[in-house]
Amino acid sequence: MSASAGKVVIAALAGNLLIALTKFGAALITGSSAMLSEGIHSLVDTGNQALLLLGMKRAQRPASPGFPFGHGKEIYFWSFLVAVLLFGLGAGMSIWEGIWHIQHPVEMTRPAIAYTVLLASLVFEGISFSVAMREFNKVRNGLGYFEAARRGKDPVFFVVLFEDGAAMIGLLTALGGITLTHLTGSPIWDGAASIVIGLVLAATAIWLARETMGLLIGEGADETVVEAIRLCVAAYPQIEHINELATLHMGPNFIVVNMSLDFSNQLDIGELESLVTRLTAEIKALDQSIKRVFIEAESVGKHEHPIPVEAD
């Protein structure tokens, strides 16, 4: 578990737990549907952060005969589960609560409590969001937020960031619904706000599920890393073709590189072994996340898309 990722998750968990308890208390006193939905949202987020912490801890387990590449991919599984829970529990229950409240309206009482809790929640959520944003900015390398999340290999940063972003939108929506209900006397606005909160959560969950699904299935390394590997190979005139070059993230900081190379027929066995040893060390030095390198010596043969090696 990296210190940055751990800081982001722990800050989000502590903030959401306090906010959830406060929202449920306010919902009980005021009878607000939107406030109850927000309480559900914060409770689901608290559970999500606990799952992320569990995933981060389990992903650190060392390699074993049964798992020769370690357990790094487990963080992807737990991140995907977070998206599923956000959709099923957070979005589903918020939408259901909103519809029920519209069909069975309940008069809202003591709205001042709801306003106070929502404004305080905005402050707490804003602090958590700022922590997540600051840590995410350290790893996005100047890319746009959505592009950095799409290309990022550590889901912890963008899962927490976009969860917190959805929470901020949800709080503003709840504030709007409660305000309209207070001004008009119609509880429909409160129920409608709950439905909108559910839809925001559903959209966030679907997007997070899509991003983490790719990592879970098996995404390759970033294009810049792949290109650096190609240029490293191209520096050796004894290599005539790159028959295949495949990379795979076995975790946020664990890249496996597998290559099929067509070496010059002029090399003897000793020279070939020495070249493979040097090339392996140089490829690992390109990026600290490259942990394992497998090089196969093969002729071009029937490989469909060999890449002629030409140094740039």
SVG drawing of the C-alpha trace seen along z (x, -y; Angstrom):
<svg xmlns="http://www.w3.org/2000/svg" viewBox="-49 -30 78 54">
<polyline fill="none" stroke="black" stroke-width="0.4" points="0.0,0.0 1.5,-3.3 1.5,-6.1 -0.4,-8.4 -3.1,-5.9 -3.5,-4.9 -3.8,-8.6 -6.6,-9.2 -8.6,-6.2 -8.3,-6.7 -9.3,-10.4 -12.3,-9.5 -13.4,-6.7 -13.2,-8.8 -15.0,-11.7 -17.8,-9.5 -18.4,-7.7 -18.9,-10.9 -21.1,-12.4 -23.2,-9.2 -24.1,-9.2 -24.9,-12.9 -27.1,-12.6 -29.1,-9.6 -29.7,-11.6 -30.9,-14.6 -33.1,-12.4 -34.8,-10.9 -35.5,-14.4 -36.6,-16.2 -38.2,-13.3 -36.3,-14.4 -36.1,-11.8 -33.1,-13.5 -31.3,-13.5 -32.0,-9.8 -30.6,-9.1 -27.5,-11.1 -27.1,-9.1 -27.3,-5.9 -24.8,-7.3 -22.3,-8.2 -22.7,-4.8 -22.1,-3.0 -19.0,-5.2 -17.7,-4.3 -18.1,-0.6 -16.4,-1.2 -13.4,-2.7 -13.1,0.2 -13.2,2.6 -10.4,0.6 -8.3,0.7 -8.9,4.5 -8.0,4.8 -4.8,2.7 -3.7,4.9 -4.4,8.2 -2.7,7.0 0.6,6.7 0.8,10.4 4.0,11.9 4.2,14.2 3.7,17.9 3.8,21.1 0.0,20.8 0.3,17.1 3.8,16.6 3.1,13.0 1.8,12.0 -1.7,10.7 -1.5,7.2 -4.6,7.7 -6.7,8.1 -7.0,4.4 -8.7,4.3 -11.3,6.9 -12.2,4.9 -12.3,1.7 -14.8,3.3 -16.8,4.5 -16.9,0.9 -18.5,-0.2 -21.1,2.6 -22.0,1.7 -22.2,-2.0 -24.7,-1.1 -26.7,1.5 -26.9,0.1 -26.3,-3.6 -28.1,-4.3 -30.8,-1.7 -31.8,-2.6 -31.7,-6.3 -34.0,-6.0 -36.4,-3.7 -36.5,-6.0 -37.2,-9.0 -40.1,-7.3 -41.6,-6.0 -41.4,-9.5 -43.2,-11.0 -45.9,-8.4 -46.2,-8.7 -45.2,-12.3 -44.2,-13.1 -44.1,-16.7 -40.6,-17.9 -40.0,-19.4 -37.2,-21.5 -35.4,-22.2 -32.8,-24.3 -31.3,-21.0 -31.1,-19.7 -29.4,-22.9 -26.9,-22.8 -26.0,-19.1 -25.7,-19.6 -23.5,-22.6 -21.3,-20.8 -21.2,-17.8 -20.1,-19.9 -17.2,-21.2 -16.1,-17.6 -16.6,-16.2 -14.7,-19.1 -11.7,-18.3 -11.8,-14.7 -12.1,-15.7 -9.2,-18.1 -7.0,-15.4 -7.9,-13.0 -7.5,-15.7 -4.0,-16.7 -2.8,-13.1 -4.4,-12.4 -2.6,-15.5 0.7,-14.0 0.2,-10.9 -1.8,-12.3 1.3,-13.8 -0.4,-16.8 -3.2,-14.8 -6.9,-15.7 -8.7,-14.2 -10.8,-11.7 -7.9,-10.9 -5.6,-10.3 -8.2,-8.0 -8.6,-6.1 -4.9,-5.6 -4.1,-5.2 -3.3,-1.7 -4.0,-2.4 -7.8,-2.6 -7.6,-3.8 -6.9,-7.4 -9.6,-7.8 -12.2,-5.7 -12.0,-7.9 -11.8,-11.1 -14.9,-10.4 -16.8,-9.0 -16.1,-12.3 -17.0,-14.3 -20.4,-12.4 -20.9,-13.1 -20.4,-16.8 -22.9,-16.8 -25.3,-14.8 -25.1,-17.2 -25.8,-20.2 -28.8,-18.3 -30.1,-17.5 -29.7,-21.1 -31.6,-22.2 -34.4,-19.7 -34.8,-20.6 -34.8,-24.3 -37.5,-24.0 -39.6,-21.8 -39.1,-24.4 -40.2,-27.3 -43.1,-25.6 -44.3,-23.2 -44.4,-20.4 -42.4,-17.2 -42.2,-16.2 -39.0,-18.3 -37.4,-16.4 -38.3,-13.0 -37.1,-14.2 -33.8,-15.3 -33.4,-11.7 -34.0,-10.3 -31.4,-12.7 -28.9,-11.7 -29.5,-8.0 -29.0,-8.8 -25.7,-10.6 -24.5,-7.6 -25.6,-5.2 -23.7,-7.2 -20.6,-7.3 -20.8,-3.6 -21.1,-2.6 -18.1,-4.8 -16.0,-3.4 -17.0,0.2 -16.0,-0.4 -12.6,-1.7 -11.8,1.0 -13.1,3.8 -10.3,3.2 -7.7,3.4 -9.3,6.5 -9.3,8.3 -5.7,7.3 -4.6,3.9 -1.2,3.5 1.4,0.9 1.1,-2.7 2.1,-3.5 5.1,-5.5 6.4,-2.5 5.9,-0.2 7.6,-2.7 10.6,-2.9 10.9,0.8 10.8,0.9 13.6,-1.8 15.7,0.2 15.5,3.2 16.2,1.1 19.5,0.1 20.9,3.6 21.9,4.3 22.0,8.1 18.1,8.0 16.5,8.0 12.7,8.1 10.4,7.7 7.9,10.5 5.7,9.8 5.8,7.3 3.1,7.8 2.8,6.1 0.4,6.8 -0.3,5.0 -0.4,7.6 -1.0,4.7 -0.6,0.9 3.1,1.3 3.8,4.6 4.3,4.9 5.1,8.2 6.9,7.8 6.9,10.7 8.7,10.5 9.5,12.7 12.6,11.5 14.3,12.5 18.1,12.5 20.8,12.5 21.9,15.9 25.5,14.8 25.2,15.0 26.4,18.1 24.6,19.4 26.9,17.6 26.5,14.3 22.7,14.8 22.5,15.5 24.7,12.4 22.5,10.2 19.3,11.4 20.7,10.8 21.8,7.2 18.5,6.5 16.4,7.8 18.3,5.5 18.0,2.5 14.2,3.0 13.7,3.3 15.6,0.1 13.2,-1.8 10.4,-1.8 10.4,-0.7 7.1,1.0 8.6,3.5 9.2,6.5 9.4,9.5 10.7,9.7 10.4,12.8 12.3,12.9 11.8,15.7 14.3,16.2 12.3,17.1 12.6,16.5 10.0,14.3 8.3,17.4 4.6,17.1 4.3,14.1 1.6,11.8 3.0,8.4 6.7,8.4 8.3,5.0 11.6,4.4 14.1,3.1 15.5,-0.3 17.0,-2.6 15.5,-6.1"/>
</svg>
